[in-house]
């Protein structure tokens, strides 16, 4: 039906004060990923992003790393304080856009830490 969202799609929030960055990224994601992604919002400030994370429940937040109007340090501090599993991507278009930093915010029970460390040691 029209207007329905794909329940298995990845919900993405874009943070940039540059409308062309957000619109271009949305278009690129939709072209490459189709119905596997849903851009649930585009915001232009840290405060708007924190509110949108709480209300729109994205699974991923993509931040325009080069945007001087979005304070990365403040955003990271507030992002780390939050709860829930969510992935953060800091995307830079400088140098051809070939670099992205990815952070996962999720928690483990203390009993799972040894298994997690073993997995990381095996991936080096």
JOSULSUL-V82526 format. One record per pair of residues at least 4 apart in sequence whose ideal C-beta (glycine too) atoms are under 7 Angstrom apart, sorted by the first residue. I is the first residue (numbers start at 1). GAP is how many residues later the second one is. D is the distance in Angstrom with one decimal. If there is no record, write none. Layout:
I & GAP & D
I & GAP & D
This chain:
5 & 4 & 6.5
5 & 33 & 5.6
6 & 29 & 4.8
6 & 32 & 6.7
9 & 26 & 6.1
9 & 27 & 5.7
9 & 28 & 5.7
9 & 29 & 4.5
10 & 26 & 6.5
10 & 27 & 5.0
10 & 49 & 5.1
10 & 50 & 5.9
11 & 27 & 5.3
11 & 29 & 4.9
11 & 46 & 6.6
11 & 47 & 4.4
11 & 48 & 5.0
12 & 17 & 6.7
12 & 25 & 5.7
12 & 26 & 6.9
12 & 27 & 5.1
12 & 28 & 6.6
12 & 46 & 5.7
12 & 48 & 4.9
12 & 50 & 6.2
13 & 27 & 5.9
13 & 28 & 5.0
13 & 30 & 6.9
13 & 36 & 6.8
13 & 39 & 5.4
13 & 40 & 6.6
13 & 43 & 6.1
13 & 45 & 4.0
13 & 48 & 4.7
14 & 8 & 4.6
14 & 11 & 5.7
14 & 12 & 6.6
14 & 25 & 6.3
14 & 28 & 4.5
14 & 48 & 5.2
15 & 28 & 5.6
15 & 34 & 4.6
15 & 46 & 6.3
15 & 47 & 7.0
15 & 48 & 4.5
15 & 49 & 6.5
15 & 55 & 5.8
16 & 5 & 4.3
16 & 6 & 5.0
16 & 28 & 6.6
16 & 48 & 3.4
16 & 51 & 5.2
16 & 54 & 6.8
17 & 27 & 4.1
17 & 50 & 5.5
17 & 52 & 4.2
17 & 53 & 6.3
18 & 4 & 7.0
18 & 46 & 6.3
18 & 49 & 6.2
19 & 4 & 5.9
20 & 4 & 5.7
21 & 4 & 6.2
21 & 43 & 5.1
22 & 4 & 6.2
22 & 20 & 4.1
23 & 4 & 6.3
24 & 4 & 6.2
25 & 4 & 6.2
25 & 37 & 6.5
26 & 4 & 6.3
26 & 13 & 4.6
26 & 16 & 7.0
27 & 4 & 6.2
28 & 4 & 6.2
29 & 4 & 5.4
29 & 8 & 5.1
29 & 10 & 6.5
30 & 4 & 6.7
30 & 7 & 6.9
33 & 4 & 4.3
40 & 16 & 4.5
40 & 18 & 5.5
41 & 11 & 4.9
41 & 15 & 5.2
43 & 5 & 3.7
43 & 6 & 5.1
43 & 9 & 5.2
44 & 4 & 6.3
45 & 4 & 6.8
45 & 25 & 6.7
46 & 4 & 6.4
46 & 24 & 6.3
46 & 25 & 5.7
46 & 28 & 5.2
46 & 29 & 4.9
46 & 32 & 6.7
47 & 4 & 6.5
48 & 4 & 6.0
49 & 4 & 6.3
49 & 12 & 6.8
49 & 26 & 6.5
50 & 4 & 6.8
50 & 28 & 5.5
51 & 4 & 6.1
52 & 4 & 4.9
53 & 5 & 6.5
53 & 8 & 6.5
53 & 29 & 6.7
53 & 33 & 6.9
58 & 28 & 6.8
59 & 27 & 6.3
59 & 28 & 6.6
60 & 26 & 7.0
60 & 27 & 4.6
60 & 29 & 6.4
61 & 25 & 6.5
61 & 27 & 5.1
62 & 27 & 4.7
62 & 29 & 5.6
63 & 7 & 6.3
63 & 12 & 6.4
63 & 25 & 6.9
63 & 27 & 5.2
63 & 28 & 6.9
64 & 6 & 6.3
64 & 27 & 6.6
65 & 7 & 6.9
65 & 25 & 4.3
65 & 26 & 5.7
65 & 27 & 4.2
66 & 26 & 5.4
66 & 27 & 6.2
66 & 28 & 5.9
70 & 5 & 6.4
71 & 4 & 6.2
72 & 4 & 6.0
73 & 4 & 6.4
74 & 4 & 6.3
75 & 4 & 5.9
76 & 4 & 6.2
77 & 4 & 6.7
78 & 4 & 6.9
79 & 9 & 5.8
79 & 26 & 6.7
80 & 25 & 6.9
82 & 23 & 6.6
85 & 20 & 6.6
85 & 21 & 4.2
86 & 19 & 5.2
87 & 15 & 6.4
87 & 17 & 5.4
88 & 15 & 4.3
88 & 17 & 6.9
89 & 11 & 5.4
89 & 13 & 5.3
90 & 10 & 6.7
90 & 11 & 4.2
91 & 9 & 5.0
92 & 5 & 6.8
92 & 7 & 5.4
93 & 4 & 4.5
95 & 4 & 6.7
108 & 4 & 4.2
108 & 5 & 5.9
108 & 8 & 5.8
112 & 4 & 5.8
113 & 4 & 6.2
114 & 4 & 6.5
115 & 4 & 6.6
116 & 4 & 6.6
117 & 4 & 6.3
118 & 4 & 6.5
119 & 4 & 6.6
